[in-house]
Amino acid sequence: MIPPQGKLRAVQYAPPPASTGIWVGIAAIAMTFAALTSALIVRRGGALDWRHFTIPSILYLNTLVLIASSVTLEIACRRVAGFMGGLKADVSSPARWLYITLALGLLFVAGQYVAWRQLSAQGLYLASNPSSSFFYVLTAAHVLHLLGGLGGLVRVIRKLGNLSLRRTTLDATSRYWHFMDVLWIYLLLLIWAKL
């Protein structure tokens, strides 16, 4: 249909809502952790009560687990793309990799709990000193955001199972998960350098 003025307008691209929403969420999370980083640097700079401690070694294993989960998620995404493109008639192959990603995410959360227990066994609690407070706040905030990613993975698995998965949903979940991975590596380096 031609508009009344007789001129055709070009159709502009609009990103899918899932893509826009996930980028807004990632930006908000990044700003939150930037603010926490700033607070840590300022608080550490003028602190006479800052107590350095050795971070639990399980955090390094947790990092490997989280990196592995990003790899398995990428494998799953490629398998889903093949499935959606009609190359495979079996949903079990991509679903299996999504379940592995989910299990690795849960293993990471369990590993964080172990790290918190190791610190508390050393007498370092949330209110012990500023450095341990920042450790607990940073790692707990990351775990809470990672739990959101686990919820996204469950949603993707469910939608794949009933054949209603959209590529935009998978892409948004994948972006979020990989962001959580990069954020964790940043936090581990920050914790290692500053605490």
Backbone as a chain_set.jsonl record, in Angstrom:
{"seq": "MIPPQGKLRAVQYAPPPASTGIWVGIAAIAMTFAALTSALIVRRGGALDWRHFTIPSILYLNTLVLIASSVTLEIACRRVAGFMGGLKADVSSPARWLYITLALGLLFVAGQYVAWRQLSAQGLYLASNPSSSFFYVLTAAHVLHLLGGLGGLVRVIRKLGNLSLRRTTLDATSRYWHFMDVLWIYLLLLIWAKL", "coords": {"N": [[0.838, -1.171, 0.0], [0.579, 2.195, -0.86], [1.591, 5.176, 0.701], [-0.451, 8.163, 1.404], [0.95, 10.462, 0.527], [2.336, 9.567, -1.612], [4.934, 8.647, -1.497], [7.275, 6.138, -0.823], [8.49, 4.804, 2.182], [11.54, 3.705, 3.61], [11.853, 0.595, 5.252], [12.758, 0.298, 8.545], [15.187, -1.43, 10.467], [14.474, -3.167, 13.424], [15.721, -4.341, 16.429], [15.119, -7.6, 17.894], [12.927, -7.879, 20.752], [13.979, -9.503, 22.837], [16.731, -9.371, 22.435], [17.259, -6.625, 22.762], [16.406, -6.297, 25.414], [18.195, -7.975, 26.813], [20.644, -6.721, 26.398], [20.217, -4.298, 27.708], [19.904, -5.258, 30.304], [22.474, -6.406, 30.71], [24.036, -4.104, 30.56], [23.109, -2.725, 32.833], [23.894, -4.496, 34.869], [26.664, -4.458, 34.491], [27.182, -1.774, 35.165], [26.476, -1.843, 37.863], [28.44, -3.552, 38.944], [30.66, -2.05, 38.281], [30.274, 0.136, 39.955], [30.516, -1.15, 42.434], [33.18, -1.949, 42.233], [34.453, 0.536, 42.18], [33.74, 1.458, 44.725], [35.122, -0.423, 46.275], [37.809, 0.177, 45.638], [38.034, 2.84, 46.555], [37.389, 2.515, 49.277], [39.387, 0.773, 50.123], [41.631, 2.345, 49.752], [41.715, 4.255, 51.83], [41.767, 2.799, 54.156], [42.517, 1.706, 57.379], [41.899, -0.553, 58.587], [41.945, -2.614, 56.814], [42.205, -5.947, 55.865], [44.268, -8.226, 54.446], [43.811, -11.333, 52.784], [44.207, -14.786, 51.91], [42.764, -15.922, 49.007], [40.261, -18.451, 48.602], [41.342, -21.473, 47.118], [39.602, -22.921, 45.582], [38.261, -21.17, 43.977], [39.676, -20.893, 41.621], [39.293, -23.343, 40.388], [36.533, -23.133, 40.121], [36.46, -21.134, 38.199], [37.469, -22.456, 35.936], [35.392, -24.296, 35.633], [33.266, -22.596, 34.991], [34.181, -21.472, 32.587], [34.266, -23.801, 31.062], [31.525, -24.257, 30.971], [30.686, -22.223, 29.292], [31.825, -23.081, 26.927], [30.435, -25.495, 26.499], [27.89, -24.444, 26.203], [28.172, -23.025, 23.819], [28.592, -25.143, 22.058], [26.091, -26.334, 22.299], [24.493, -24.26, 21.239], [25.306, -24.249, 18.573], [24.464, -26.782, 17.817], [21.727, -26.505, 18.209], [21.207, -24.575, 16.264], [21.708, -26.098, 13.98], [19.687, -27.987, 14.305], [17.4, -26.337, 14.165], [17.708, -25.5, 11.591], [17.024, -27.698, 10.23], [18.824, -29.748, 9.908], [19.137, -31.782, 11.713], [17.004, -34.173, 13.095], [16.649, -34.773, 15.66], [16.13, -33.725, 18.916], [17.541, -34.292, 21.165], [20.374, -34.125, 21.095], [21.212, -31.258, 21.076], [19.91, -30.611, 23.455], [21.158, -32.202, 25.356], [23.699, -30.968, 25.585], [22.905, -28.522, 26.574], [21.905, -29.308, 29.052], [24.296, -30.174, 30.209], [25.636, -27.732, 30.362], [23.948, -26.437, 32.185], [24.334, -28.105, 34.43], [27.058, -27.622, 34.918], [26.915, -24.92, 35.58], [25.451, -25.071, 37.967], [27.307, -26.507, 39.443], [29.312, -24.581, 39.631], [28.017, -22.707, 41.3], [27.754, -24.268, 43.609], [30.458, -24.572, 44.151], [31.116, -21.943, 44.805], [29.748, -21.702, 47.19], [31.225, -23.494, 48.712], [33.635, -22.081, 48.798], [32.836, -19.863, 50.331], [32.29, -21.169, 52.729], [34.857, -22.071, 53.371], [36.152, -19.652, 53.863], [34.661, -18.747, 56.061], [35.373, -20.688, 57.888], [37.931, -19.87, 58.433], [37.423, -17.768, 59.992], [36.595, -15.502, 58.73], [34.078, -13.448, 57.996], [31.102, -11.874, 56.663], [30.911, -9.423, 58.031], [33.411, -9.208, 59.188], [35.712, -7.716, 58.356], [36.532, -4.972, 56.117], [37.639, -6.018, 53.679], [36.883, -8.752, 53.558], [34.166, -8.348, 53.561], [33.741, -7.105, 51.059], [34.522, -9.24, 49.439], [32.518, -11.191, 49.947], [30.211, -9.752, 49.152], [30.713, -9.144, 46.41], [31.05, -11.734, 45.274], [28.651, -12.993, 46.002], [26.761, -11.336, 44.747], [27.418, -11.861, 42.108], [26.784, -14.608, 41.965], [24.011, -14.481, 42.389], [23.205, -13.178, 40.036], [24.088, -15.071, 38.227], [22.379, -17.163, 38.84], [20.085, -16.184, 37.676], [20.822, -16.525, 35.022], [20.903, -19.317, 34.981], [18.208, -19.819, 35.275], [17.363, -18.815, 32.822], [18.573, -20.699, 31.132], [17.137, -23.0, 31.851], [14.648, -22.258, 30.879], [15.213, -22.124, 28.116], [15.823, -24.835, 27.626], [13.348, -26.005, 28.225], [11.697, -24.788, 26.262], [12.956, -25.736, 23.961], [12.435, -28.415, 24.225], [9.631, -28.534, 23.859], [9.515, -27.698, 21.303], [9.283, -24.942, 20.762], [11.221, -23.044, 20.785], [12.762, -19.988, 20.147], [15.185, -18.475, 18.06], [16.117, -15.994, 18.913], [15.652, -16.044, 21.656], [17.413, -18.027, 22.503], [19.832, -16.833, 21.696], [19.862, -14.501, 23.307], [19.972, -15.629, 25.883], [22.392, -16.973, 25.683], [24.198, -14.821, 25.274], [23.937, -13.514, 27.74], [24.857, -15.525, 29.485], [27.537, -15.853, 28.666], [28.439, -13.315, 29.254], [28.265, -13.407, 32.049], [30.334, -15.176, 32.517], [32.627, -13.745, 31.592], [32.412, -11.584, 33.344], [32.859, -12.902, 35.781], [35.566, -13.68, 35.497], [36.755, -11.164, 35.445], [36.031, -10.329, 38.071], [37.398, -12.234, 39.611], [40.059, -11.579, 39.032], [40.077, -8.975, 40.087], [39.526, -9.477, 42.814], [41.746, -11.065, 43.421], [43.826, -9.207, 43.001], [43.213, -7.006, 44.663], [42.233, -7.809, 47.17]], "CA": [[0.0, 0.0, 0.0], [1.353, 3.421, -0.989], [1.071, 6.231, 1.574], [-1.169, 9.228, 0.689], [1.856, 11.414, -0.097], [2.87, 8.938, -2.802], [6.347, 8.288, -1.323], [7.523, 4.948, -0.011], [9.553, 4.948, 3.18], [12.32, 2.491, 3.844], [11.555, -0.091, 6.501], [13.931, 0.311, 9.404], [15.383, -2.632, 11.261], [14.323, -3.062, 14.874], [16.186, -5.594, 17.019], [14.092, -8.323, 18.649], [12.85, -7.441, 22.156], [14.881, -10.282, 23.698], [18.082, -8.843, 22.256], [17.307, -5.309, 23.404], [16.281, -6.496, 26.859], [19.393, -8.564, 27.409], [21.7, -5.708, 26.395], [19.903, -3.359, 28.787], [20.24, -5.957, 31.543], [23.928, -6.512, 30.811], [24.553, -2.762, 30.869], [22.785, -2.432, 34.232], [24.752, -5.331, 35.714], [28.021, -3.923, 34.368], [27.255, -0.542, 35.965], [26.435, -2.23, 39.272], [29.753, -4.051, 39.348], [31.596, -0.918, 38.196], [30.088, 0.902, 41.186], [31.115, -1.933, 43.519], [34.637, -1.86, 42.059], [34.839, 1.881, 42.609], [33.619, 1.491, 46.186], [36.221, -1.222, 46.824], [39.07, 0.918, 45.481], [38.002, 4.002, 47.454], [37.406, 2.038, 50.675], [40.702, 0.193, 50.402], [42.621, 3.412, 49.748], [41.812, 4.97, 53.097], [41.43, 1.884, 55.249], [43.533, 1.205, 58.295], [41.413, -1.842, 59.072], [41.888, -3.553, 55.685], [42.953, -7.157, 56.183], [44.477, -9.087, 53.273], [43.678, -12.765, 53.056], [44.396, -15.659, 50.751], [41.455, -16.332, 48.502], [40.155, -19.913, 48.523], [41.839, -22.007, 45.842], [38.504, -23.469, 44.792], [37.823, -20.155, 43.016], [40.334, -21.155, 40.344], [38.544, -24.471, 39.813], [35.238, -22.573, 39.706], [36.677, -20.4, 36.951], [37.537, -23.461, 34.872], [34.044, -24.84, 35.463], [32.452, -21.603, 34.296], [34.676, -21.405, 31.204], [33.772, -25.026, 30.41], [30.086, -24.105, 30.722], [30.541, -21.388, 28.096], [32.15, -23.933, 25.782], [29.312, -26.419, 26.253], [26.758, -23.658, 25.7], [28.423, -22.749, 22.398], [28.32, -26.394, 21.338], [24.627, -26.467, 22.269], [23.949, -23.261, 20.303], [25.569, -24.718, 17.213], [23.589, -27.933, 17.574], [20.359, -25.982, 18.073], [21.141, -23.931, 14.948], [21.564, -27.198, 13.024], [18.354, -28.558, 14.488], [16.413, -25.386, 13.637], [17.899, -25.45, 10.147], [16.533, -28.946, 9.643], [19.894, -30.71, 9.682], [18.96, -32.912, 12.631], [15.616, -34.35, 13.509], [16.673, -35.188, 17.064], [16.324, -32.62, 19.853], [18.331, -34.733, 22.315], [21.771, -33.693, 21.015], [21.404, -29.931, 21.671], [19.414, -30.599, 24.839], [22.195, -32.812, 26.201], [24.715, -29.951, 25.844], [22.286, -27.515, 27.45], [21.884, -29.893, 30.401], [25.676, -30.148, 30.713], [25.871, -26.329, 30.734], [23.185, -26.214, 33.413], [25.019, -28.815, 35.518], [28.298, -26.9, 35.226], [26.51, -23.696, 36.28], [25.12, -25.453, 39.343], [28.579, -26.868, 40.08], [29.96, -23.313, 39.965], [27.329, -22.156, 42.477], [28.166, -25.108, 44.746], [31.855, -24.221, 44.431], [31.132, -20.654, 45.504], [29.32, -21.993, 48.563], [32.391, -24.098, 49.372], [34.578, -20.979, 49.049], [32.33, -19.09, 51.475], [32.479, -22.0, 53.931], [36.285, -22.071, 53.689], [36.465, -18.367, 54.494], [34.067, -18.683, 57.399], [36.183, -21.571, 58.741], [39.101, -19.083, 58.817], [36.968, -16.665, 60.822], [36.303, -14.342, 57.887], [32.65, -13.372, 57.701], [30.689, -10.666, 55.954], [31.18, -8.225, 58.837], [34.712, -9.302, 59.861], [36.517, -6.56, 57.967], [36.082, -4.489, 54.801], [38.05, -6.867, 52.554], [36.01, -9.929, 53.483], [32.831, -7.861, 53.175], [33.728, -6.952, 49.601], [34.572, -10.57, 48.833], [31.192, -11.809, 50.015], [29.245, -8.981, 48.363], [30.997, -9.33, 44.987], [30.793, -13.105, 44.832], [27.218, -13.286, 46.152], [26.045, -10.623, 43.68], [27.642, -12.618, 40.867], [25.997, -15.844, 42.035], [22.595, -14.139, 42.178], [23.009, -12.926, 38.608], [24.273, -16.347, 37.544], [21.146, -17.924, 39.022], [19.195, -15.709, 36.616], [21.249, -17.218, 33.813], [20.453, -20.706, 35.082], [16.774, -19.779, 34.958], [17.275, -18.662, 31.372], [18.905, -21.995, 30.526], [15.985, -23.89, 32.061], [13.615, -21.806, 29.937], [15.635, -22.558, 26.779], [15.655, -26.296, 27.567], [11.91, -26.283, 28.173], [11.184, -24.382, 24.949], [13.503, -26.65, 22.968], [11.714, -29.68, 24.379], [8.29, -28.491, 23.258], [9.719, -27.197, 19.939], [8.839, -23.547, 20.619], [12.388, -22.188, 21.026], [13.121, -19.003, 19.126], [16.618, -18.208, 18.007], [16.411, -14.791, 19.706], [15.684, -16.453, 23.066], [18.686, -18.731, 22.693], [20.921, -15.854, 21.579], [19.852, -13.638, 24.489], [20.447, -16.441, 27.006], [23.808, -17.226, 25.445], [24.935, -13.573, 25.549], [23.921, -13.292, 29.185], [25.72, -16.518, 30.121], [28.935, -15.523, 28.371], [28.746, -12.112, 30.029], [28.517, -13.843, 33.425], [31.661, -15.786, 32.488], [33.606, -12.656, 31.51], [32.305, -10.841, 34.602], [33.522, -13.671, 36.829], [37.015, -13.581, 35.316], [37.089, -9.817, 35.923], [35.926, -10.3, 39.533], [38.49, -13.021, 40.182], [41.273, -10.752, 38.945], [39.92, -7.876, 41.046], [39.673, -10.051, 44.151], [43.143, -11.49, 43.562], [44.712, -8.031, 43.052], [42.857, -5.992, 45.677], [41.921, -8.328, 48.503]], "C": [[0.886, 1.238, 0.0], [0.743, 4.485, -0.091], [0.422, 7.349, 0.749], [-0.247, 10.221, -0.008], [2.498, 10.837, -1.352], [4.333, 8.536, -2.693], [6.448, 7.059, -0.421], [8.662, 5.229, 0.959], [10.269, 3.622, 3.341], [11.937, 1.905, 5.203], [12.839, -0.146, 7.316], [13.975, -0.968, 10.226], [15.175, -2.311, 12.735], [14.783, -4.385, 15.476], [15.053, -6.281, 17.788], [14.085, -7.866, 20.116], [13.793, -8.206, 23.088], [16.304, -9.743, 23.62], [18.235, -7.494, 22.956], [17.293, -5.457, 24.921], [17.549, -7.033, 27.488], [20.538, -7.565, 27.432], [21.466, -4.663, 27.482], [20.261, -3.987, 30.135], [21.739, -6.066, 31.755], [24.543, -5.163, 31.17], [24.294, -2.413, 32.328], [23.677, -3.23, 35.186], [26.19, -4.823, 35.678], [28.182, -2.649, 35.193], [27.247, -0.841, 37.455], [27.811, -2.689, 39.741], [30.831, -2.984, 39.203], [31.501, -0.067, 39.46], [30.702, 0.166, 42.381], [32.646, -1.898, 43.451], [35.151, -0.512, 42.548], [34.798, 1.99, 44.131], [34.763, 0.719, 46.839], [37.532, -0.439, 46.771], [39.128, 2.106, 46.44], [38.126, 3.554, 48.906], [38.773, 1.48, 51.041], [41.766, 1.277, 50.535], [42.787, 4.097, 51.093], [41.574, 4.097, 54.307], [42.642, 1.491, 56.075], [43.166, -0.192, 58.788], [41.329, -2.894, 57.963], [42.764, -4.758, 55.989], [43.062, -8.019, 54.928], [44.335, -10.542, 53.699], [43.896, -13.531, 51.764], [43.021, -16.128, 50.287], [41.422, -17.855, 48.376], [40.557, -20.429, 47.141], [40.735, -22.595, 44.975], [37.985, -22.451, 43.771], [38.463, -20.366, 41.648], [39.661, -22.331, 39.626], [37.177, -23.984, 39.325], [35.353, -21.833, 38.38], [36.744, -21.366, 35.777], [36.173, -24.068, 34.587], [33.181, -23.867, 34.667], [32.887, -21.438, 32.84], [34.193, -22.633, 30.427], [32.28, -24.91, 30.089], [29.823, -23.21, 29.511], [30.844, -22.197, 26.837], [30.988, -24.872, 25.47], [28.08, -25.674, 25.748], [26.953, -23.332, 24.225], [28.182, -23.991, 21.549], [26.807, -26.579, 21.205], [24.009, -25.5, 21.263], [24.147, -23.699, 18.867], [24.674, -25.908, 16.863], [22.138, -27.49, 17.415], [20.188, -25.33, 16.706], [20.978, -24.989, 13.859], [20.186, -27.825, 13.091], [17.286, -27.645, 13.889], [16.521, -25.265, 12.117], [17.48, -26.731, 9.454], [17.606, -29.991, 9.416], [19.759, -31.941, 10.565], [17.499, -32.992, 13.03], [15.52, -34.676, 14.991], [17.01, -34.005, 17.959], [17.302, -33.002, 20.961], [19.782, -34.247, 22.259], [21.964, -32.28, 21.553], [20.956, -29.884, 23.126], [20.46, -31.165, 25.786], [23.262, -31.775, 26.558], [24.174, -28.827, 26.722], [22.219, -28.026, 28.889], [23.288, -29.906, 31.016], [26.032, -28.725, 31.162], [25.187, -26.008, 32.052], [23.878, -26.873, 34.612], [26.315, -28.099, 35.906], [27.997, -25.59, 35.952], [26.166, -23.984, 37.733], [26.37, -25.856, 40.121], [29.349, -25.611, 40.479], [29.34, -22.713, 41.23], [27.718, -22.95, 43.728], [29.61, -24.79, 45.145], [31.972, -22.888, 45.152], [30.722, -20.847, 46.962], [30.488, -22.597, 49.358], [33.42, -23.016, 49.708], [34.132, -20.154, 50.255], [32.515, -19.867, 52.779], [33.957, -22.03, 54.343], [36.692, -20.757, 54.356], [35.894, -18.28, 55.898], [34.82, -19.592, 58.37], [37.463, -20.869, 59.205], [38.722, -17.904, 59.707], [36.696, -15.393, 60.04], [34.834, -14.388, 57.459], [32.351, -12.075, 56.979], [31.084, -9.412, 56.724], [32.542, -8.255, 59.533], [35.591, -8.093, 59.604], [36.095, -6.138, 56.566], [36.46, -5.415, 53.643], [37.173, -8.111, 52.442], [34.586, -9.52, 53.117], [32.723, -7.71, 51.666], [33.765, -8.297, 48.902], [33.182, -11.192, 48.801], [30.185, -11.072, 49.126], [29.468, -9.208, 46.867], [30.638, -10.732, 44.505], [29.317, -13.472, 44.959], [26.4, -12.578, 45.073], [26.224, -11.349, 42.354], [26.81, -13.894, 40.86], [24.514, -15.547, 41.809], [22.307, -13.886, 40.704], [23.181, -14.208, 37.795], [23.039, -17.232, 37.693], [20.088, -17.481, 38.009], [19.537, -16.364, 35.287], [20.845, -18.682, 33.815], [18.957, -20.805, 34.795], [16.545, -19.635, 33.462], [17.579, -19.965, 30.65], [17.76, -22.993, 30.68], [14.874, -23.538, 31.083], [13.945, -22.249, 28.511], [15.435, -24.062, 26.614], [14.179, -26.658, 27.432], [11.336, -25.949, 26.795], [11.719, -25.276, 23.834], [12.738, -27.974, 23.012], [10.321, -29.672, 23.771], [8.301, -27.806, 21.882], [9.192, -25.783, 19.715], [9.978, -22.554, 20.846], [12.61, -21.261, 19.842], [14.609, -18.75, 19.199], [16.988, -17.0, 18.871], [16.474, -15.11, 21.199], [17.005, -17.14, 23.379], [19.855, -17.749, 22.647], [21.003, -14.956, 22.811], [20.39, -14.387, 25.705], [21.944, -16.685, 26.888], [24.646, -15.981, 25.732], [25.052, -13.326, 27.049], [24.905, -14.252, 29.871], [27.192, -16.201, 29.887], [29.365, -14.247, 29.109], [29.039, -12.481, 31.482], [29.908, -14.475, 33.54], [32.744, -14.706, 32.487], [33.608, -11.841, 32.808], [33.014, -11.583, 35.727], [35.04, -13.578, 36.705], [37.503, -12.206, 35.789], [37.083, -9.773, 37.453], [37.046, -11.091, 40.193], [39.797, -12.242, 40.143], [41.236, -9.585, 39.942], [40.145, -8.374, 42.47], [41.124, -10.427, 44.401], [44.068, -10.283, 43.753], [44.45, -7.127, 44.254], [42.599, -6.556, 47.067], [43.089, -9.143, 49.01]], "O": [[1.839, 1.321, 0.775], [-0.471, 4.689, -0.104], [0.693, 7.482, -0.445], [-0.622, 10.775, -1.041], [3.151, 11.574, -2.091], [4.928, 8.123, -3.688], [5.781, 6.97, 0.609], [9.675, 5.822, 0.588], [9.668, 2.554, 3.221], [11.726, 2.634, 6.172], [13.879, -0.587, 6.827], [12.944, -1.51, 10.624], [15.655, -1.29, 13.227], [14.294, -5.443, 15.081], [14.137, -5.618, 18.274], [15.131, -7.507, 20.655], [14.344, -7.626, 24.023], [17.0, -9.671, 24.633], [19.219, -7.254, 23.655], [18.076, -4.817, 25.623], [17.94, -6.6, 28.572], [21.325, -7.551, 28.379], [22.418, -4.195, 28.107], [20.845, -3.333, 30.999], [22.225, -5.841, 32.863], [25.461, -5.09, 31.987], [25.17, -1.861, 32.994], [24.156, -2.7, 36.189], [26.857, -4.763, 36.71], [29.206, -2.463, 35.849], [27.932, -0.17, 38.227], [28.29, -2.274, 40.796], [31.822, -3.012, 39.933], [32.516, 0.397, 39.979], [31.333, 0.785, 43.238], [33.321, -1.827, 44.478], [36.163, -0.436, 43.245], [35.707, 2.546, 44.748], [35.313, 1.161, 47.847], [38.276, -0.401, 47.751], [40.159, 2.348, 47.067], [38.882, 4.144, 49.678], [39.257, 1.695, 52.152], [42.694, 1.147, 51.333], [43.899, 4.481, 51.455], [41.217, 4.597, 55.373], [43.649, 1.013, 55.553], [44.0, -0.916, 59.332], [40.714, -3.944, 58.148], [43.936, -4.605, 56.333], [42.05, -8.489, 54.408], [44.688, -10.925, 54.814], [43.781, -12.982, 50.669], [42.228, -16.657, 51.065], [42.441, -18.477, 48.076], [40.15, -19.874, 46.12], [40.91, -22.75, 43.766], [37.334, -22.835, 42.799], [37.855, -20.05, 40.625], [39.486, -22.309, 38.408], [36.719, -24.374, 38.251], [34.454, -21.897, 37.542], [36.138, -21.118, 34.734], [35.833, -24.325, 33.432], [32.447, -24.277, 33.768], [32.044, -21.28, 31.956], [33.765, -22.52, 29.279], [31.824, -25.405, 29.058], [28.849, -23.415, 28.787], [30.195, -22.018, 25.806], [30.602, -25.025, 24.311], [27.311, -26.214, 24.952], [25.991, -23.36, 23.458], [27.633, -23.902, 20.451], [26.305, -26.934, 20.138], [23.104, -25.874, 20.516], [23.253, -23.539, 18.035], [24.188, -26.017, 15.738], [21.405, -28.031, 16.588], [19.156, -25.503, 16.058], [20.201, -24.803, 12.922], [19.589, -28.155, 12.066], [16.381, -28.108, 13.196], [15.537, -24.964, 11.441], [17.57, -26.84, 8.231], [17.34, -31.021, 8.796], [20.219, -33.023, 10.2], [16.851, -31.974, 13.272], [14.42, -34.836, 15.52], [18.044, -33.36, 17.787], [17.84, -32.122, 21.632], [20.365, -33.98, 23.31], [22.814, -32.092, 22.424], [21.563, -29.188, 23.94], [20.629, -30.663, 26.897], [23.688, -31.705, 27.71], [24.91, -28.25, 27.523], [22.448, -27.269, 29.832], [23.442, -29.671, 32.215], [26.652, -28.535, 32.209], [25.778, -25.379, 32.93], [23.993, -26.268, 35.678], [26.63, -27.984, 37.09], [28.746, -25.194, 36.845], [26.546, -23.228, 38.627], [26.48, -25.579, 41.315], [29.969, -25.575, 41.542], [30.057, -22.264, 42.124], [27.98, -22.367, 44.78], [29.939, -24.747, 46.33], [32.832, -22.721, 46.017], [31.288, -20.223, 47.86], [30.707, -22.255, 50.52], [34.011, -23.037, 50.788], [34.949, -19.79, 51.101], [32.857, -19.287, 53.81], [34.268, -22.015, 55.534], [37.481, -20.752, 55.301], [36.556, -17.798, 56.818], [34.893, -19.289, 59.561], [38.021, -21.221, 60.244], [39.584, -17.133, 60.127], [36.578, -14.317, 60.627], [34.415, -15.242, 56.677], [33.25, -11.276, 56.718], [31.546, -8.44, 56.126], [32.806, -7.41, 60.388], [36.149, -7.514, 60.536], [35.372, -6.874, 55.894], [35.671, -5.579, 52.712], [36.766, -8.482, 51.341], [33.88, -10.266, 52.438], [31.738, -8.134, 51.061], [33.109, -8.479, 47.876], [32.726, -11.662, 47.759], [29.394, -11.706, 48.427], [28.509, -9.441, 46.132], [30.004, -10.898, 43.464], [28.785, -14.188, 44.111], [25.451, -13.153, 44.54], [25.285, -11.441, 41.563], [26.195, -14.223, 39.846], [23.837, -16.295, 41.105], [21.283, -14.328, 40.183], [22.499, -14.405, 36.79], [22.691, -17.97, 36.772], [19.292, -18.294, 37.539], [18.645, -16.717, 34.515], [20.485, -19.231, 32.774], [18.498, -21.75, 34.154], [15.643, -20.257, 32.901], [16.92, -20.3, 29.666], [17.451, -23.741, 29.752], [14.233, -24.427, 30.522], [13.062, -22.697, 27.78], [14.936, -24.515, 25.584], [13.81, -27.51, 26.624], [10.579, -26.736, 26.228], [11.01, -25.546, 22.864], [12.437, -28.569, 21.978], [9.873, -30.682, 23.228], [7.262, -27.393, 21.366], [8.715, -25.454, 18.629], [9.738, -21.368, 21.072], [12.643, -21.692, 18.689], [15.214, -18.807, 20.27], [18.051, -16.984, 19.492], [17.266, -14.51, 21.927], [17.634, -16.863, 24.4], [20.767, -17.829, 23.47], [22.097, -14.681, 23.305], [21.179, -13.836, 26.473], [22.674, -16.611, 27.877], [25.696, -16.078, 26.368], [26.117, -12.978, 27.558], [25.686, -13.842, 30.729], [28.001, -16.275, 30.813], [30.514, -14.123, 29.533], [29.961, -11.932, 32.085], [30.578, -14.316, 34.56], [33.672, -14.754, 33.295], [34.666, -11.457, 33.308], [33.699, -10.963, 36.541], [35.729, -13.412, 37.712], [38.535, -12.101, 36.451], [38.012, -9.245, 38.064], [37.586, -10.671, 41.216], [40.556, -12.246, 41.112], [42.249, -9.255, 40.56], [40.877, -7.752, 43.24], [41.67, -10.143, 45.467], [44.987, -10.329, 44.571], [45.386, -6.545, 44.802], [42.736, -5.832, 48.053], [43.036, -9.674, 50.12]]}, "num_chains": 1, "name": "protein.A"}
